[in-house]
Amino acid sequence: MAHAMASVLSPGPLPLAELHAARLDGELFTVDERFSPVDEVETAWLRARALRSVAGSRMIAELDSAMWVHGLLALPPSIHTMCVPRSDRVKFPPSPRFALREVTHEYGDTAEIAGLRVTVPARILYDLAFVDREDDGAAALSIVERDPQLVLACARRISQTPNLPGKGRALSRLEEWGRSARELSRR
């Protein structure tokens, strides 16, 4: 009787060289740093499972990493953006593979996928409104195009939070993204 192959493979039972050889032979494909059989469909569950095998279960995928897990980015980021709750007081050794920060989440900001906590699209949009990176406009638009109501919900959340640094800039960015999404939908 044939044994079922695991959905996400990592070096261990099979050496890394054999996993790469199977990928070159068309039997496996890469999912971030892991491998998966070609008959598996690349879903949020599979991406989360692969990331959890690298990051563990205590970190939460956010920003680029969460967008990749949710399928908003085609390729995984070269450096995963992860966070931990401030209340956990967890210390992780420095890693060139992860950018890690402590944050406070509200109820509903995260979801669990394949044992990995991942920020939901509404929280990703909220975080993007406050970070200032070059490609964030395109990332935000991909979220807003899927659910235009997130802009209003995010703006309401920011407006109702007192003493929030960068509040004006975040609201301006949300307004800009909402306007751009409306223009794209008219075309």
C-alpha positions as CSV (number, residue, x, y, z in Angstrom):
1,M,0.0,0.0,0.0
2,A,1.4,3.4,-0.9
3,H,1.9,6.0,1.8
4,A,0.5,9.5,1.3
5,M,3.2,12.2,1.0
6,A,3.0,15.1,3.4
7,S,1.6,18.4,1.9
8,V,4.7,20.4,3.0
9,L,8.1,18.8,2.9
10,S,11.3,20.0,4.6
11,P,14.8,18.7,4.8
12,G,14.9,15.9,7.4
13,P,13.3,12.7,6.2
14,L,14.7,13.5,2.7
15,P,18.0,15.4,2.2
16,L,17.7,18.9,0.7
17,A,19.6,17.7,-2.4
18,E,16.9,15.1,-3.0
19,L,14.1,17.6,-2.5
20,H,15.7,19.9,-5.1
21,A,16.2,17.0,-7.5
22,A,12.5,16.1,-7.2
23,R,11.7,19.7,-7.9
24,L,13.9,19.7,-11.0
25,D,12.2,16.4,-12.1
26,G,8.8,18.1,-11.8
27,E,7.6,16.1,-8.8
28,L,7.7,18.9,-6.3
29,F,7.3,22.7,-6.3
30,T,8.6,25.2,-3.8
31,V,6.5,26.9,-1.2
32,D,8.8,29.5,0.3
33,E,11.6,27.5,1.9
34,R,9.6,24.2,1.7
35,F,8.5,21.8,-1.0
36,S,5.1,20.4,-1.9
37,P,4.0,17.6,-4.3
38,V,2.8,18.9,-7.7
39,D,-0.7,17.5,-7.1
40,E,-1.2,19.8,-4.2
41,V,-3.0,23.1,-4.9
42,E,-1.2,26.1,-3.6
43,T,-3.8,27.6,-1.1
44,A,-3.6,29.9,1.9
45,W,-3.5,26.7,4.0
46,L,-0.5,25.3,2.2
47,R,1.4,28.7,2.3
48,A,0.6,29.1,6.0
49,R,1.7,25.5,6.7
50,A,5.0,26.1,5.0
51,L,5.6,29.4,6.8
52,R,4.7,27.8,10.2
53,S,7.3,25.1,9.6
54,V,9.9,27.8,9.3
55,A,8.6,30.4,11.8
56,G,6.9,28.3,14.5
57,S,3.6,28.9,16.0
58,R,4.3,31.8,18.4
59,M,4.9,34.4,15.7
60,I,2.1,36.0,13.7
61,A,2.4,36.7,10.0
62,E,1.7,40.3,9.1
63,L,2.1,42.8,6.2
64,D,4.0,41.1,3.3
65,S,3.9,37.7,4.8
66,A,0.2,37.8,5.6
67,M,-0.5,39.1,2.1
68,W,1.4,36.2,0.6
69,V,-0.4,33.7,2.8
70,H,-3.8,35.2,1.8
71,G,-2.8,35.1,-1.9
72,L,-2.5,38.8,-2.3
73,L,1.2,38.4,-3.3
74,A,2.3,35.8,-5.8
75,L,5.8,35.2,-4.3
76,P,6.8,35.0,-0.6
77,P,8.8,38.0,0.7
78,S,12.6,37.5,1.0
79,I,12.3,38.7,4.6
80,H,9.1,37.7,6.4
81,T,7.3,40.3,8.4
82,M,6.2,38.8,11.6
83,C,4.9,40.1,15.0
84,V,4.3,38.9,18.5
85,P,1.7,40.3,20.9
86,R,3.2,42.8,23.4
87,S,1.6,40.9,26.2
88,D,3.6,37.7,25.4
89,R,7.0,39.2,26.3
90,V,8.6,36.7,23.9
91,K,12.2,37.0,22.9
92,F,13.4,35.5,19.7
93,P,17.0,35.4,18.5
94,P,17.8,37.7,15.6
95,S,17.3,36.2,12.2
96,P,18.1,37.4,8.7
97,R,14.9,35.7,7.6
98,F,12.4,37.6,9.8
99,A,11.6,41.2,10.6
100,L,9.9,41.0,14.0
101,R,8.0,43.6,16.0
102,E,5.8,43.7,19.1
103,V,2.2,44.8,18.5
104,T,-1.2,45.0,20.1
105,H,-4.0,43.4,18.2
106,E,-7.7,43.8,18.8
107,Y,-10.2,40.9,18.7
108,G,-10.6,39.8,15.1
109,D,-7.3,41.2,13.8
110,T,-5.8,37.7,13.3
111,A,-7.1,34.3,12.0
112,E,-5.5,30.9,12.4
113,I,-4.6,29.1,9.2
114,A,-2.9,25.7,9.4
115,G,-1.8,26.5,12.9
116,L,-0.2,29.8,12.0
117,R,-1.8,33.1,13.2
118,V,-2.1,35.5,10.3
119,T,-3.4,39.1,10.3
120,V,-6.6,39.4,8.4
121,P,-6.9,41.8,5.3
122,A,-8.6,44.5,7.4
123,R,-5.6,44.6,9.8
124,I,-3.1,44.4,6.9
125,L,-4.7,47.5,5.4
126,Y,-4.6,49.2,8.8
127,D,-0.9,48.4,9.2
128,L,-0.1,49.5,5.6
129,A,-1.7,52.9,6.4
130,F,0.9,53.5,9.0
131,V,4.1,52.1,7.4
132,D,5.8,54.1,4.7
133,R,7.2,51.9,2.1
134,E,7.4,52.3,-1.7
135,D,5.2,49.4,-2.8
136,D,2.5,49.7,-0.2
137,G,0.0,51.5,-2.6
138,A,-0.2,48.5,-4.9
139,A,-0.5,46.1,-2.0
140,A,-3.3,48.2,-0.4
141,L,-5.1,48.5,-3.7
142,S,-5.1,44.7,-4.1
143,I,-6.8,44.5,-0.7
144,V,-9.3,47.3,-1.4
145,E,-10.3,45.9,-4.8
146,R,-11.3,42.6,-3.1
147,D,-13.3,44.4,-0.4
148,P,-13.9,48.2,-0.8
149,Q,-15.7,48.4,2.5
150,L,-12.4,47.8,4.4
151,V,-11.3,51.4,3.6
152,L,-14.3,52.8,5.6
153,A,-14.0,50.4,8.4
154,C,-10.2,51.1,8.7
155,A,-10.7,54.8,8.6
156,R,-13.4,54.6,11.3
157,R,-11.1,52.5,13.5
158,I,-8.3,55.0,13.1
159,S,-10.5,58.0,13.7
160,Q,-11.9,56.5,16.9
161,T,-8.5,55.8,18.4
162,P,-7.3,58.7,20.5
163,N,-3.7,59.8,20.6
164,L,-2.6,57.7,17.6
165,P,0.7,58.8,16.1
166,G,0.5,59.3,12.4
167,K,-3.3,59.3,12.4
168,G,-3.6,62.2,9.8
169,R,-1.1,60.6,7.3
170,A,-2.8,57.2,7.7
171,L,-6.3,58.6,7.0
172,S,-4.9,60.5,3.9
173,R,-3.4,57.3,2.6
174,L,-6.7,55.4,3.1
175,E,-8.6,58.1,1.3
176,E,-6.1,58.0,-1.6
177,W,-6.4,54.2,-1.9
178,G,-10.2,54.4,-1.7
179,R,-10.2,57.0,-4.5
180,S,-7.8,54.9,-6.7
181,A,-9.9,51.8,-6.2
182,R,-13.1,53.6,-7.2
183,E,-11.3,54.9,-10.4
184,L,-10.1,51.4,-11.3
185,S,-13.6,50.0,-10.8
186,R,-15.1,52.6,-13.2
187,R,-12.8,51.5,-16.0
